[in-house]
Amino acid sequence: MTALRIVVFEERYWSEVGPLYAELQLGASSVAGAWWDVAGYVAEDGGFWVALWGETVVGYAGVAAVPGLIGVWEMVVGVAVGERLKGVGRALVGQCRAWVGRQGGQALSVGLNEPVGVGMEIFLTKVGFETEHDEVWLTHDLGGLPTVRWPAGVVGRRWDDEERVVAAFLAVYEASFGQWPWYQPYDEDEVVAGLDEPEDILFAVRGGEVVGMAWCQLNGKRGEIEPIGVVAAAEGLGIGRALTAEGLRWLAEAGAQRVDLGVWLTNKRAIGLYERLGFERSGGRRYWRLGIEL
């Protein structure tokens, strides 16, 4: 019997890897989208490997460092349907674990979108992964916009000064989420790279102090408000509601036909707020983690 081989990805494998990746990761035949994903793993100082029986591609795996989370590497893995339960997936995970360990990594992270197949969850459990946390996705169809009501003494502000906007965003983000166990910090370069215009970030200001923010992004007809944060000293005043309502209004005027946001499942308070504002659950993502012993 031909031995299974795990080899570094080369373009000559693309004709087989592309359709397989598109089917398993993207749920569609978007081979072009698959190429950008795979190229991203390689370009970002990560790794991507192919599993071969003879010269036939039967699986793939890739890893890339998660921005802001030191030592944590995102992993993607897939095995052709007819080649499962033959040790292919385990061998690919072993390759990722060993390679990341040599880079000084501390953990592998896998995110699975709903609906998650039972087989994939069983596989991750068998190779040592544990569930970490769940994210809920919510969508607003902009059919009826909530009224924007700023609390007394609080005003909404947008600025065209990029340096001022980036500094204010980083400060509020750190104050709002720094205590959370899955906190993933931004750095200045990441904010600048992701910011189309400085005015995309809405701030809540009280007494001259920035106490909240909401990053509004528009991609074609799809809008997104994320992250939304309020500093602890200003929680419970209705600032989060005002930021979200104003973000919806602003994106609708910019041409959005729907607006999405994500929130951790444990943040029941925020989920309740968004649902009262007209958001409905549209999906979710579960994160799994495997520690690496150095």
C-alpha positions in Angstrom: 0.0 0.0 0.0 1.3 3.5 -0.9 2.4 5.4 2.2 0.7 8.7 3.1 2.9 11.7 2.5 2.6 15.2 4.0 4.4 17.7 1.7 4.7 21.5 1.6 2.2 23.0 -0.8 3.3 23.8 -4.3 1.4 25.4 -7.1 1.4 22.1 -9.1 -1.0 20.7 -6.5 -3.5 23.6 -7.0 -5.8 21.9 -9.5 -6.7 19.4 -6.8 -6.3 21.5 -3.7 -8.4 24.4 -4.9 -11.7 22.6 -5.6 -11.3 20.5 -2.4 -10.6 23.6 -0.2 -13.5 25.5 -1.8 -15.9 22.6 -1.1 -14.8 22.0 2.5 -14.0 25.5 3.8 -16.1 27.8 1.7 -19.1 25.5 1.1 -19.1 26.5 -2.6 -17.1 26.1 -5.8 -15.3 29.5 -5.3 -11.9 28.3 -6.3 -10.7 31.9 -6.8 -11.7 32.6 -3.2 -9.8 29.4 -2.1 -6.7 30.6 -3.8 -6.7 33.9 -1.8 -7.1 31.9 1.4 -4.3 29.5 0.7 -2.0 32.3 -0.6 -2.7 34.2 2.7 -1.4 31.3 4.8 1.8 31.2 2.9 2.3 35.0 2.6 1.7 35.7 6.3 4.7 33.6 7.4 2.5 30.6 8.0 2.6 27.2 6.5 0.4 25.1 4.2 0.7 21.4 3.5 -0.9 18.8 1.3 -1.6 15.1 2.1 -0.9 12.7 -0.7 -1.7 9.1 -1.4 0.8 8.5 -4.2 0.3 11.6 -6.2 -3.3 12.1 -5.4 -4.3 15.0 -3.1 -6.5 13.7 -0.3 -6.2 16.6 2.3 -4.6 19.8 3.3 -3.8 21.9 6.4 -2.6 25.4 7.0 -1.5 27.6 9.9 -1.1 31.3 10.4 -0.3 33.4 13.5 -3.4 35.1 15.0 -2.8 38.9 15.1 -2.7 40.2 18.6 -2.7 36.8 20.3 0.9 35.9 21.0 1.7 32.2 20.6 -1.8 31.3 19.1 -1.9 30.0 15.5 -5.1 29.6 13.5 -5.4 26.2 11.8 -7.4 25.0 8.9 -7.7 21.3 7.9 -9.7 19.3 5.4 -9.8 15.7 4.2 -11.6 14.4 1.1 -14.8 12.6 2.0 -13.7 9.2 0.7 -10.4 9.4 2.6 -11.6 10.0 6.1 -11.0 7.7 9.1 -7.7 6.6 7.5 -5.4 8.8 9.6 -5.0 11.6 7.1 -6.5 14.3 9.4 -4.5 13.1 12.4 -1.2 13.3 10.3 -2.0 16.8 9.1 -2.8 18.1 12.6 0.5 16.5 13.7 2.4 18.3 11.0 0.8 21.6 12.1 1.4 21.0 15.7 5.1 20.2 15.2 5.7 23.1 12.9 4.0 25.7 15.1 5.9 24.2 18.1 9.2 24.9 16.3 8.1 28.5 15.8 7.6 28.9 19.6 3.8 28.7 19.3 1.7 27.8 22.3 -1.6 26.8 20.9 -3.6 25.9 17.7 -7.0 27.4 17.2 -9.8 26.2 14.9 -13.0 28.1 14.2 -16.0 26.2 12.8 -19.0 28.0 11.4 -22.5 26.8 12.0 -23.8 24.3 11.2 -20.9 22.2 12.4 -20.8 18.6 11.4 -20.7 16.1 14.2 -17.9 14.2 12.5 -15.6 17.3 12.6 -16.3 17.9 16.3 -15.6 14.3 17.1 -12.3 14.4 15.1 -11.1 17.6 16.9 -11.9 16.0 20.3 -10.0 12.8 19.3 -6.8 14.7 18.3 -6.8 16.7 21.6 -8.8 19.9 20.9 -11.1 21.4 23.5 -14.0 23.9 22.9 -13.0 27.4 23.9 -15.9 29.8 23.2 -18.7 30.5 20.8 -19.5 33.6 18.7 -23.0 34.6 17.7 -23.7 36.4 14.4 -26.6 38.8 14.2 -28.1 40.5 11.2 -30.3 43.6 10.7 -32.2 44.0 7.5 -32.6 47.8 7.9 -36.3 47.4 7.4 -37.1 49.6 10.4 -34.3 51.6 12.0 -34.3 52.3 15.8 -34.4 55.9 17.0 -31.0 57.3 17.9 -31.2 58.6 21.5 -27.9 59.8 23.1 -27.9 59.8 26.9 -27.8 63.1 28.7 -24.4 64.7 28.5 -23.2 62.3 25.8 -22.7 63.2 22.1 -21.7 61.2 19.0 -18.6 62.3 17.2 -16.7 61.4 14.0 -13.3 62.9 13.2 -11.4 63.1 9.9 -8.0 63.2 11.7 -6.7 59.6 11.3 -4.1 59.9 14.0 -6.6 61.1 16.5 -9.2 58.4 15.5 -6.7 55.5 15.8 -5.4 56.6 19.2 -9.0 57.0 20.5 -10.1 53.7 19.1 -7.1 51.8 20.7 -7.7 53.4 24.1 -11.4 52.6 24.2 -10.9 49.1 22.8 -8.4 48.3 25.5 -10.6 49.7 28.2 -13.7 47.9 27.0 -12.3 44.5 26.2 -8.9 44.1 28.0 -10.4 42.1 30.8 -12.1 39.5 28.6 -10.5 36.0 28.5 -10.5 35.9 24.7 -9.4 39.5 24.3 -7.6 40.0 20.9 -5.8 43.4 20.9 -5.3 45.6 17.9 -2.1 47.5 17.1 -1.9 50.8 15.3 -0.9 49.3 12.0 -3.9 46.9 12.0 -6.3 49.8 12.6 -4.8 52.0 9.9 -4.8 49.1 7.4 -8.5 48.3 8.1 -9.7 51.9 8.1 -11.2 53.0 4.8 -11.9 56.5 6.2 -11.3 58.0 9.6 -15.1 58.8 9.8 -15.9 55.1 9.7 -15.4 55.0 13.5 -18.1 56.6 15.6 -17.2 57.8 19.1 -19.3 58.6 22.2 -18.0 61.5 24.1 -19.0 62.6 27.6 -17.5 65.6 29.3 -14.8 65.8 26.6 -13.7 62.2 27.3 -14.2 59.4 24.7 -16.2 56.7 26.5 -17.4 54.5 23.6 -16.8 53.6 20.0 -18.3 51.6 17.1 -16.5 50.7 13.9 -18.8 50.9 10.9 -17.7 49.2 7.7 -19.3 49.0 4.3 -18.5 46.3 1.8 -20.8 46.6 -1.2 -24.3 46.4 0.1 -23.3 44.7 3.3 -22.5 46.7 6.4 -20.8 45.6 9.6 -20.6 47.2 13.0 -17.7 45.7 14.9 -16.3 46.2 17.4 -18.7 48.1 19.6 -17.2 49.1 23.0 -18.0 51.2 26.0 -15.6 51.8 28.9 -16.6 50.3 32.3 -17.3 53.7 33.9 -19.9 54.5 31.3 -21.7 51.2 31.1 -25.4 51.1 31.8 -26.2 54.6 30.5 -27.5 53.6 27.0 -24.3 54.5 25.2 -24.0 51.1 23.5 -27.6 51.4 22.2 -27.0 54.9 20.8 -23.7 53.8 19.1 -25.4 50.8 17.5 -28.5 52.8 16.4 -26.4 55.6 14.9 -24.2 53.0 13.2 -27.2 51.4 11.6 -28.5 54.8 10.4 -25.1 55.8 9.0 -24.7 52.6 7.1 -28.2 52.7 5.7 -27.6 56.2 4.3 -24.3 54.9 2.9 -26.2 52.3 0.9 -26.1 49.1 3.0 -29.0 46.7 2.6 -28.1 44.6 5.7 -25.8 45.0 8.7 -24.0 42.2 10.5 -22.2 42.0 13.8 -20.7 39.3 16.0 -20.8 38.9 19.8 -19.6 36.2 22.2 -22.3 33.9 23.2 -21.6 34.5 26.9 -22.3 38.3 26.5 -26.0 37.8 27.0 -26.5 41.5 27.9 -25.2 42.7 24.5 -27.2 40.0 22.6 -30.4 41.2 24.3 -29.6 44.8 23.4 -29.0 44.0 19.7 -32.1 41.9 19.5 -34.2 44.7 20.9 -32.8 47.0 18.2 -34.0 44.6 15.5 -31.1 42.2 14.9 -31.8 38.5 14.4 -29.5 35.6 14.8 -28.0 34.5 11.4 -25.3 32.0 12.4 -22.3 31.5 14.6 -18.9 30.1 15.0 -17.3 27.8 17.6 -13.6 28.0 18.5 -11.5 25.1 19.5 -8.0 25.1 21.1 -5.1 22.7 21.3 -2.2 23.5 23.6 1.3 22.8 22.4 4.0 21.7 24.9 7.3 23.3 24.1 
